[in-house]
Amino acid sequence: MRQDVDVVARAGLDLETFLGEALDSIRRAVPWESACVATHDPGTHLLTSGRKYGAIEGQDQYDHEFALIEYGEVEATAFSELVRTGTDAASVHLVHDGEVERSGRMERFMVPHFGVRDEARLAFRDGRELWGAAALFRGADDRPFDADEVDFLASLAGPLARGVRAGVLTRVADVVAPQPGFGPAVIIVGPDDRATQMTPTAEQWLGELVGSPTHPDPVSPVAALIGAARRYARGEIDSPPRCRLRTAGGMWLVLQAGPLSRFRDRDGDVVVTIEEARPPEIVALVVAAFGLTPRERDVTQMVLQGIDTKEIARALHLSAYTVQDHLKSVFDKAGVRSRRELIARVYFDQYVPRMGGELAPSGWFA
């Protein structure tokens, strides 16, 4: 089964196909009743999309509540904690010595809503970067996940991260649909964590996310930002939360959230902003998806700046032959044959067709 996952991770499949194939393989070795799989922004570890399988497929009515709990509270098996502690896999039953009710997520959410007995979590980690994660559930009549199963799941962290990275790259040349009209895209969220106001452009962007097969419920990424913004307001995290995600039409967006200061009778509000991602935001994401070594990333960064091989060698204290070796490896991982193709692969269709075009009032391409 591990070999099956590794093969499909290297097959260049789109995200939906890869995740479906991988979960089917995992189920043969580690049986589960239902499962949730998420993708994350590798830079901020925040949720960007979610999918459900098995017994809970199609049950989307609790997604908003889940995201608020997952990203607004601290728990040992939260996805962000798995990354922080360098843990590839864990089960709630084992972490809490069989007392799953000690997990607030299980006691207040998973058990009452879905009647699950145990949850095993697997982080799709590639070093410190989290590309996605899976939660596998067993029902009340099933046995809990055991230590051998958790260790086996942990051994899949790298291949699953590779498959999600490849899935990101399969879409970088998609045709980009026209973006919504001009104007700020802003959502105001009240103390009850529900939207109270939004601009027309924000409503249009959310409509774009609704139609996306990789974002079946656009509320979840927004709710994750709201939950994380609450933690930022309490001083539990150092910076306001943000994430990069893609619409149904292939447009990359940046979503950010932050708490608003108290004003008159308003207290506890959060503002969420949505804007088209600028090249520096997405270049870093695409380059990370290539799975480059630190030195290969250095070389790629200088290639994107138009620096020739001799200058790269001098700046990095390498021989020109070593730089060429790094470039060959970069080309292989990026699926290109030249510097020009590499640059085109990174600065993809979202930007290139509009270079030199009319600018909107925001100062960005119209």
Buried (B, 14 or more C-beta within 10 A) or exposed (E): BEEBBBEBBEEEBBBEBBBBBBBBBBBEBBEBBBBBBBBBBBBBBBBBBBBBBBBBEEEBEBBBBBBBBBBBBEBBBBBBBBBEEEBBBBBBBBBBEEEBEBBEBBEBBBBEBBEBBBBBBBBBBBEEBBBBBBBBBBBEEBEBBBEEBBEBBBEBBBBBBBBBBBBBBBBBEBEBEEBBEEBEBBBBBBEEBEBEEBBEBBEBBBEBBBEBEBBBBBBBBBBBBBBBBBBBBEEEBEEBBBBBBBBBBBBBBBBBBBBBEEEEEEEBBBBBBBBBBEBEBBBBBBBBBBBBEEBBBBBBBBBBEEBEBEEBBEEBEBEEEBBBBBBEBBBEBBEBEEBEEBBBBBBBBBBEEBEEEEEBEEEBBE
